[in-house]
Amino acid sequence: MIEADELDRVFDQGEEDVDQYFDVENVSYPGREPRSIAINLPAQVFDALEREAGLTGTPVRELVETWVQERARRLTAA
């Protein structure tokens, strides 16, 4: 393990690759763990999602995830 001030010095001098000091395989993002929900949609809404998914070549699940994420970002930015 390396102390923070030593890591700063090594990074600032640029003589050594500092990536070796980071455990990038076990990175976690607290609060960003995926959770699942189930929703029921009217048939016409689901059909519209399937049409859009077909046009964009995106699975319905990914399309919905993207739309919800975009909306959530706007809500948290406000």
N, C-alpha and C positions, 0 to 999 in steps of 0.2 A: 504494500500500500504506500502511496505517496502523499505527502502533506500538500495542502492547497498552495502554500507559498512556493514550494519546490515545483509543483506543476506549473504555476504561473511563470516561474523563471525559465523552465524548460521550453514552454510554449513561446515565450517572448524571444528567446534566443534562436529558436527555429532549428536547432541542431539535432533534434530528435523527434521521432514521430510520437505524438502524445496519445494517439489512438490506443496504444498498448495499455494505457492506464484505465481504460473504460471498458466495462462489461456490457457490450452492445447486444449480446445475445439474450440478456435478461432484463432489458429495459421495460419499465412499466410506466403507465400514464394514469395516475390515480384519477378516478372520476370518469375515465373514458372506457371502462370495461363494457363490452357489449351486453345488452340485455334484450330480451325478446318480448314482443307484444303480439297479440292476435287481434285482427280487426275484421269486422264484417262490413262489406261494401255492397251497395245496390248493384245488381247485375249490370246495369248500363254503365256505371262508373268503372267496374272491373273490366268490362269489354273495352271501354275507352283506354284504360291502362294497357291492356293487351295490344290494342292497335298501335299506341305510341311506342310500346316496347318493340313491336315488330318493325316499325319504321326506323327506329334508332339502333336496332340490333342489341338492345339491352334487356336482360331479364327483368320481369315485372318487379321482383323484389329489389333489385339494384336501382331501378327507376324510382321506386317509392322511397328507398333509403336516401337517395340523392336529393329528392325534393324536400323531404323532411329535414335533412341536414341544412340545406340552403335556407329554409324558413327559420329553423332554430338559430342559425347564425344571425339572421336579420333581427330576430327577437332579442338576442343577447347583446347585439350592437346598439340597440335603441336605448 
